């Protein structure tokens, strides 16, 4: 299965729990999929595909730009 976990810096920035799933591992150019629950019950919405942020983990997430949140947040 996909290795997934919540990303606190992104959750704090966007005000909704943001999760990351590994699409590849042990690869310096590995991509990550970012997603949130919703908008409907039992649904998830993919809000970004980005290269893994390399810079000291938490600081690296400042570079991540996500889209698709408007649909989930009703905007």
DSSP file (Angstrom, degrees, kcal/mol; ACC not computed):
  #  RESIDUE AA STRUCTURE BP1 BP2  ACC     N-H-->O    O-->H-N    N-H-->O    O-->H-N    TCO  KAPPA ALPHA  PHI   PSI    X-CA   Y-CA   Z-CA
    1    1 A X              0   0    0      0, 0.0     2,-0.3     0, 0.0     0, 0.0   0.000 360.0 360.0 360.0 171.0    0.0    0.0    0.0
    2    2 A X        -     0   0    0      1,-0.1     2,-0.8    19,-0.0    21,-0.1  -0.543 360.0-125.9 -73.4 135.6    0.9    3.6   -0.2
    3    3 A X        +     0   0    0     19,-0.4    19,-2.2    -2,-0.3     2,-0.3  -0.766  43.9 174.4 -80.6 114.0    2.9    5.0    2.7
    4    4 A X  E     +A   21   0A   0     -2,-0.8     2,-0.3    17,-0.2    17,-0.2  -0.930  13.0 157.9-129.0 147.1    0.8    7.9    3.9
    5    5 A X  E     -A   20   0A   0     15,-2.0    15,-2.7    -2,-0.3     2,-0.1  -0.980  42.7 -92.8-160.9 157.5    0.9   10.4    6.8
    6    6 A X  E     -A   19   0A   0     -2,-0.3     2,-0.7    13,-0.2    13,-0.3  -0.454  29.5-142.1 -71.9 144.2   -0.3   13.8    7.7
    7    7 A X    >>  -     0   0    0     11,-2.9     4,-2.4     1,-0.2     3,-0.7  -0.888  10.6-163.4-110.1  99.8    2.0   16.8    7.0
    8    8 A X  H 3> S+     0   0    0     -2,-0.7     4,-2.8     1,-0.2     5,-0.2   0.856  84.9  54.8 -54.5 -44.5    1.6   19.2   10.0
    9    9 A X  H 3> S+     0   0    0      1,-0.2     4,-1.8     2,-0.2    -1,-0.2   0.884 113.7  42.8 -60.9 -35.2    3.2   22.3    8.3
   10   10 A X  H <> S+     0   0    0     -3,-0.7     4,-2.5     2,-0.2     6,-0.3   0.867 111.8  53.8 -77.0 -36.4    0.7   22.0    5.4
   11   11 A X  H  X>S+     0   0    0     -4,-2.4     4,-1.9     7,-0.3     5,-0.6   0.927 112.0  46.0 -59.7 -44.9   -2.2   21.2    7.7
   12   12 A X  H  <5S+     0   0    0     -4,-2.8    -2,-0.2    -5,-0.2    -1,-0.2   0.902 113.7  48.6 -65.4 -41.3   -1.4   24.4    9.6
   13   13 A X  H  <5S+     0   0    0     -4,-1.8    -2,-0.2    -5,-0.2    -1,-0.2   0.909 122.5  31.2 -66.2 -42.7   -1.0   26.5    6.5
   14   14 A X  H  <5S-     0   0    0     -4,-2.5    -1,-0.2     2,-0.3    -2,-0.2   0.574  98.3-127.9 -98.4 -10.7   -4.2   25.4    4.8
   15   15 A X  T  <5S+     0   0    0     -4,-1.9     2,-0.3    -5,-0.3    -3,-0.2   0.720  80.7  86.4  73.1  20.5   -6.4   24.8    7.9
   16   16 A X  S   <S-     0   0    0     -5,-0.6     2,-0.3    -6,-0.3    -2,-0.3  -0.981  93.6 -89.9-147.3 144.6   -7.4   21.3    6.8
   17   17 A X        -     0   0    0     -2,-0.3     2,-0.5    -3,-0.1    20,-0.4  -0.403  45.1-164.5 -62.2 120.7   -5.6   18.0    7.4
   18   18 A X        -     0   0    0    -11,-0.3   -11,-2.9    -2,-0.3     2,-0.3  -0.924   3.0-163.3-110.7 130.4   -3.2   17.5    4.5
   19   19 A X  E     -AB   6  35A   0     16,-3.0    16,-2.2    -2,-0.5     2,-0.4  -0.801   6.7-150.3-113.4 154.6   -1.8   14.0    3.9
   20   20 A X  E     -AB   5  34A   0    -15,-2.7   -15,-2.0    -2,-0.3     2,-0.4  -0.976   7.7-167.0-123.1 137.1    1.2   12.9    1.8
   21   21 A X  E     -AB   4  33A   0     12,-2.5    12,-2.5    -2,-0.4     2,-0.4  -0.984  24.6-121.1-122.9 137.0    1.6    9.5    0.1
   22   22 A X  E     - B   0  32A   0    -19,-2.2   -19,-0.4    -2,-0.4    10,-0.2  -0.615  23.5-178.3 -76.0 126.6    4.8    8.2   -1.3
   23   23 A X  S    S+     0   0    0      8,-1.9     2,-0.3    -2,-0.4    -1,-0.2   0.676  78.5   8.2 -93.3 -23.1    4.6    7.4   -5.0
   24   24 A X        -     0   0    0      7,-0.8     2,-0.3     3,-0.1    -1,-0.3  -0.958  70.0-156.3-146.4 161.0    8.2    6.2   -5.0
   25   25 A X  S    S+     0   0    0     -2,-0.3     3,-0.1     1,-0.1     6,-0.0  -0.971  70.5  23.3-139.5 156.1   10.8    5.6   -2.3
   26   26 A X  S    S+     0   0    0     -2,-0.3     2,-0.4     1,-0.2    -1,-0.1   0.876  92.2 114.2  57.3  40.3   14.6    5.5   -2.2
   27   27 A X    >   -     0   0    0     -3,-0.1     3,-2.1     1,-0.1    -1,-0.2  -0.973  65.0-142.8-140.7 122.1   14.8    7.7   -5.3
   28   28 A X  T 3  S+     0   0    0     -2,-0.4    -1,-0.1     1,-0.3    24,-0.1   0.716 105.2  45.0 -62.2 -18.9   16.2   11.2   -5.1
   29   29 A X  T 3  S+     0   0    0     22,-0.1    -1,-0.3     2,-0.0     2,-0.0   0.025  84.6 148.7-109.2  26.3   13.6   12.4   -7.6
   30   30 A X    <   -     0   0    0     -3,-2.1    22,-2.6    21,-0.1     2,-0.3  -0.309  38.4-136.8 -64.6 141.3   10.7   10.7   -5.9
   31   31 A X  E     - C   0  51A   0     20,-0.3    -8,-1.9    -6,-0.0    -7,-0.8  -0.662  10.1-151.2 -97.4 155.5    7.3   12.3   -6.2
   32   32 A X  E     -BC  22  50A   0     18,-3.3    18,-2.4    -2,-0.3     2,-0.5  -0.959   7.5-141.2-124.1 143.9    4.7   12.7   -3.4
   33   33 A X  E     -BC  21  49A   0    -12,-2.5   -12,-2.5    -2,-0.4     2,-0.4  -0.915  14.9-156.3-104.4 129.7    1.0   12.9   -3.8
   34   34 A X  E     +BC  20  48A   0     14,-3.1    13,-2.6    -2,-0.5    14,-1.3  -0.884  22.4 163.3-107.2 137.9   -0.8   15.3   -1.4
   35   35 A X  E     -BC  19  46A   0    -16,-2.2   -16,-3.0    -2,-0.4     2,-0.3  -0.964  23.3-155.2-151.3 162.7   -4.5   14.8   -0.6
   36   36 A X  E     - C   0  45A   0      9,-1.9     9,-2.6    -2,-0.3     2,-0.3  -0.923  32.8-100.3-134.9 159.7   -7.3   15.7    1.7
   37   37 A X  E     - C   0  44A   0    -20,-0.4     7,-0.3    -2,-0.3     2,-0.1  -0.644  67.0 -35.4 -78.3 139.3  -10.5   14.0    2.8
   38   38 A X        -     0   0    0      5,-3.0    -2,-0.2     2,-0.3    34,-0.1  -0.455  11.4-165.5 113.1 177.5  -13.6   15.2    1.1
   39   39 A X  S    S+     0   0    0     33,-0.2     2,-0.2    32,-0.2    -2,-0.1  -0.927 107.0  27.2 -79.6 -25.6  -15.6   17.0   -0.2
   40   40 A X  S >  S-     0   0    0      1,-0.1     3,-1.7     4,-0.1    -2,-0.3  -0.503  99.7 -82.4 -94.3 165.0  -18.1   14.1    0.3
   41   41 A X  T 3  S+     0   0    0      1,-0.3    -1,-0.1    -2,-0.2     3,-0.1  -0.414 117.2  15.4 -62.6 134.5  -18.1   11.4    2.9
   42   42 A X  T 3  S+     0   0    0      1,-0.3     2,-0.3    -2,-0.1    -1,-0.3   0.632 106.0 113.8  76.3  14.0  -15.8    8.5    1.9
   43   43 A X    <   -     0   0    0     -3,-1.7    -5,-3.0     2,-0.0     2,-0.3  -0.838  46.4-163.0-116.1 153.1  -14.0   10.6   -0.7
   44   44 A X  E     -C   37   0A   0     -2,-0.3     2,-0.4    -7,-0.3    -7,-0.2  -0.946   9.0-148.9-125.8 155.4  -10.5   12.0   -1.0
   45   45 A X  E     -C   36   0A   0     -9,-2.6    -9,-1.9    -2,-0.3     2,-0.5  -0.991  13.2-135.7-125.6 125.3   -9.3   14.8   -3.3
   46   46 A X  E     +C   35   0A   0     -2,-0.4   -11,-0.3   -11,-0.2     3,-0.1  -0.680  26.0 175.5 -76.8 125.1   -5.8   14.8   -4.7
   47   47 A X  E     +     0   0A   0    -13,-2.6    20,-2.9    -2,-0.5     2,-0.3   0.403  56.6   3.8-115.0  -0.6   -4.5   18.4   -4.3
   48   48 A X  E     -C   34   0A   0    -14,-1.3   -14,-3.1    18,-0.2     2,-0.4  -0.884  40.5-155.0-178.9 149.2   -1.0   18.1   -5.6
   49   49 A X  E     +C   33   0A   0     -2,-0.3     2,-0.3   -16,-0.2   -16,-0.2  -0.985  38.3 159.3-126.9 118.1    1.8   16.0   -7.1
   50   50 A X  E     -C   32   0A   0    -18,-2.4   -18,-3.3    -2,-0.4     3,-0.1  -0.951  44.9 -98.7-139.3 152.7    5.2   17.4   -6.1
   51   51 A X  E     -C   31   0A   0     -2,-0.3   -20,-0.3   -20,-0.2     2,-0.1  -0.396  61.7 -83.8 -63.3 153.4    8.8   16.2   -5.9
   52   52 A X        -     0   0    0    -22,-2.6     2,-0.5     1,-0.1    -1,-0.1  -0.397  47.0-114.1 -60.0 130.3    9.8   15.3   -2.4
   53   53 A X        -     0   0    0      1,-0.2     4,-0.3    -2,-0.1     7,-0.2  -0.577  33.4-171.9 -70.6 118.1   10.8   18.4   -0.5
   54   54 A X        +     0   0    0     -2,-0.5     2,-1.1     6,-0.2     3,-0.3   0.766  50.6  98.7 -83.6 -28.0   14.5   17.9    0.2
   55   55 A X  S   >S-     0   0    0      1,-0.2     5,-1.4     2,-0.1     6,-0.2  -0.509 111.5 -53.9 -78.9  98.4   15.3   20.9    2.5
   56   56 A X  T > 5S-     0   0    0     -2,-1.1     3,-1.2     3,-0.2     2,-0.9   0.791  80.6-103.2  45.8  41.0   15.3   19.7    6.1
   57   57 A X  T 3>5S+     0   0    0     -3,-0.3     4,-1.1    -4,-0.3     3,-0.4  -0.246 113.7  42.5  51.8 -89.4   11.8   18.2    5.9
   58   58 A X  T >45S+     0   0    0     -2,-0.9     3,-0.7     1,-0.3     4,-0.3   0.883 116.7  47.8 -58.9 -42.1    9.6   20.8    7.6
   59   59 A X  G X45S+     0   0    0     -3,-1.2     3,-1.3     1,-0.2     4,-0.3   0.843 105.3  61.6 -66.6 -31.8   11.3   23.8    6.0
   60   60 A X  G >4<S+     0   0    0     -5,-1.4     3,-1.4    -3,-0.4     4,-0.3   0.768  90.3  67.7 -65.1 -26.1   11.1   22.1    2.6
   61   61 A X  G X< S+     0   0    0     -4,-1.1     3,-0.8    -3,-0.7    -1,-0.3   0.669  81.6  75.9 -70.8 -15.1    7.3   22.0    2.8
   62   62 A X  G <  S+     0   0    0     -3,-1.3    -1,-0.3    -4,-0.3    -2,-0.2   0.782  93.9  53.2 -63.6 -25.1    7.2   25.8    2.5
   63   63 A X  G <  S+     0   0    0     -3,-1.4     2,-0.3    -4,-0.3    -1,-0.2   0.663  84.8 104.3 -82.1 -17.6    8.0   25.3   -1.2
   64   64 A X    <   -     0   0    0     -3,-0.8     2,-0.5    -4,-0.3   -14,-0.0  -0.507  52.3-167.5 -73.2 126.4    5.1   23.0   -1.8
   65   65 A X        -     0   0    0     -2,-0.3     2,-0.3     2,-0.0    -2,-0.0  -0.971   6.5-164.2-117.2 122.0    2.2   24.6   -3.6
   66   66 A X        -     0   0    0     -2,-0.5     2,-0.3   -18,-0.1   -18,-0.2  -0.784   6.7-171.3-109.4 148.7   -1.1   22.8   -3.6
   67   67 A X        +     0   0    0    -20,-2.9    -2,-0.0    -2,-0.3     0, 0.0  -0.788  59.7  56.3-125.7 172.8   -4.2   23.2   -5.8
   68   68 A X     >  +     0   0    0     -2,-0.3     4,-0.9     1,-0.0     3,-0.3   0.438  67.5 114.6  87.2  -1.1   -7.7   21.8   -5.7
   69   69 A X  H  >  +     0   0    0      1,-0.2     4,-2.8   -22,-0.2     5,-0.2   0.802  63.5  69.6 -73.5 -27.1   -8.5   22.9   -2.2
   70   70 A X  H  >>S+     0   0    0      1,-0.2     5,-3.3     2,-0.2     4,-0.7   0.888  97.7  51.4 -57.0 -40.6  -11.2   25.2   -3.3
   71   71 A X  H  45S+     0   0    0     -3,-0.3     3,-0.4     4,-0.2    -1,-0.2   0.904 113.5  44.0 -62.1 -42.9  -13.4   22.3   -4.3
   72   72 A X  H  <5S+     0   0    0     -4,-0.9   -33,-0.2     1,-0.2    -2,-0.2   0.885 116.9  44.9 -71.1 -40.1  -12.9   20.6   -0.9
   73   73 A X  H  <5S-     0   0    0     -4,-2.8    -1,-0.2   -35,-0.1    -2,-0.2   0.454 114.7-113.1 -85.9  -1.0  -13.5   23.8    1.1
   74   74 A X  T  <5       0   0    0     -4,-0.7    -3,-0.2    -3,-0.4    -4,-0.1   0.801 360.0 360.0  75.8  28.8  -16.5   24.9   -1.0
   75   75 A X      <       0   0    0     -5,-3.3    -4,-0.2    -6,-0.2    -5,-0.1   0.396 360.0 360.0-105.1 360.0  -14.8   27.9   -2.5
